[in-house]
Amino acid sequence: MKEKGFKSLTRVSEARTKLFSTIKPLDREESLNLPEADGTISAEEVLAPRPAPHYRRAAMDGFAVKASDTFGASESSPNRMKIGDSVKSGIASPVHTGGHVPDEADGVLKIEDTRREGESLDVYASIAPGDNVSPVGEDVGKGDLLLEEGTAIQPSHLGLLRSLGVEKLNVATKPKVKVIPTGEELVSPGEEPGPGETVQSNGLMISSCVRRWGGDPEEREVLSDLPEDLRSALNRSLEESDAIVFIGGSSVGRRDRIVEVLEEEGEVIVHGVAVQPGKPVALALVNETPVLALPGYPVAALADAYFFLKPLIEYLVGGEREQKTATVELKKKISSKLGRLSLVRVKVEDGGAYPIRVAGSGVLSSVTRSDGFVLVPEELEGIAVGKSVELHYWR
């Protein structure tokens, strides 16, 4: 008897829309100390409690002076000033980069434009009022917006917040994501696989993606392909998860049983997506919990995680993470299948992109050897040499 296949395939954008229309953001938040907030999503708008800098700051090592005392100074005809602890007419006060500039001074003279002779100072350049002085609030004014709600927190945010005395931050609680690898052919890490067996590694890969994308993953033990085992794991995970990811068994073969379990326990929203690699992905909803069933081939699983799991985590916490991209010239033609969104692994050399593979959903080394990937839209049948393409970095 002929095996059944996918009757139709849903576009990636349509599949995401269908999934997100059935769920709501988590709307949970917690207060964290700054070091714990890195990589989270801000759940509040944060305003500056004070200006930065909060004093007039020297931008150079040198001398705080009245600018008028330097007028006319040059290499051939230096002005002479006295060195003192306070700034007065004709008196310069030493100051270091970042140091306080006294109110009496209206400029900082660079140390390389001076020569010290005991307590006297020869000045070889003139400055204008305000030169080399950072005014109060040059970086941030009091009440300025530091963070918008929904911002992905980066190390630079943490540094700025700490410098302004902010030590706690309300952030969206990370979604709890159960990652469940399945398959009779999988053996545990550390075991030597026999013919037809594979060391279970997708769980680690997808859990790491969840963590990097702002979720809180828990990788479960490998399950068999038996429907009763899949059903039991599903029901246990529903009580303690915001999202569930099964890996393996999502296609239409005789050993692919997860979709029928999801149909019995909830609603399968999409099964089969117009993407290469990653066609046999399923998106479901069980007791208001989103469930993803990813293919077992590692590149297909990674591609579908990028297309669906990453935006799902971002949707649940109400913030989108910036995708690092670059524009590069394609140095070799890409061939792809019309009607499929193709994720093409590429290597960048001498500023140009060279495709490594379009197909090969089981060749994970093609990902580690690539610098990123190019997406070929469904309406194109490949991309010609010399075209500018958007390179998405793996992250």
C-alpha positions, 0 to 999 in steps of 0.5 A: 500500500502506498504510504500517505504524505502531506496533502498540502503545505502551509507557508511559514508566515501563515503557520506562525500567524495561525499558532499565535492567534490561538495563544496569549502572552504570559503576562508574568514578571519578576524583579531581578538584580541587574546581574540576573537580568541579562538576556531577559525582556524588560517588563517596565519603562525605566527613566533615568533617576539622575543625569549622567554625568551628574557633574561637569566632566573632563574629557581629556587629561590636562588643566582646567582653565578659563579659556580666555587665558589661552587666547593667542597662544601658539607653538611659537608664542606660548602663554604662561600661566600659574599652576594651582589648586583652584581655577582663577584668572591666570591659574590652571588646575590639573585635571584627569580624564573623567575628573570634576571640572570646577565651576570657575573653569570653562575649558580643559587644556590638553596636557600635550599642548602644555609644558610644565616648568616648576609651578608655571605652565607654558600654553601652546594652543588656544581653546574655546569655552566648552572645549574638552568638557562634558556638560551635566547630562551629556550622556543622559538627562534626568528623566530620560528614557533608558529602557522601553517595555519589551526591550531585550536586555543587553550588557550595555543596558546593565552598565548604564543602569548601574551607573545611574543607581538602578539595581533592580529591574522588573522583567518578563518571566522566562517561559518554561519550555520542556524539550522532549527527544523521541525515537527508538533509535536514540541512545544516551550520550556516552554510549557507543551507537550500533548500526541504525542507532544515533546518540541523542544530541538534538535535545541539547541543541534545542535546549541551548537555543531555548536558553539563548532565545530567552526561555528556561529549558528543561531537557527530558529523557528520551522517549520511545515512539509508543503513543502511550509513552508520548501521551504520558509525557505530554500530560505530565509536561502540561502542568509545569510548562509554558511550551512543549517541544517534541523532537522526532516522529513528526513526519508521516511514516509508520513510526511517526506517532506524535501528531496523532497523539496531539490530535487526540489530546488537543488541536493540531493547527499546522502539520507540514510547512513549505520550508526546506529543510524542515517540512514535517513540523507540527504546531499544536495547542493542548490545554492552551499550551503551545506544542511544537513537534520538530523533525528528528533530522538535526538541521531540519529541527534547528531550522524549524526552531528558528522559524517557530520556537524563537518567535514563540518564546519572544511572543510569550514574553512580549519582546523581540530579540534583534536578529544579527544580519549583514548584506553580502554579495552572492558568489555562487548561484543558489538553486531552490524549489519554487513554493518553499522557503529555503534556508541555505547555509553559506560560508563568507569569504572575502566579503562574499557568500558561498552556499554550502548546502540547500538540502541535507537536513541530517548534515549538522556539520554544514551548520558548524562550517557555515557563518550563517544562512540565506533565506530564499523566498517561496516565490523565487526559484533560486538566486543568481550570482552577484545578487546582494543577499541578507545573511542571517547569523546563527544565534 
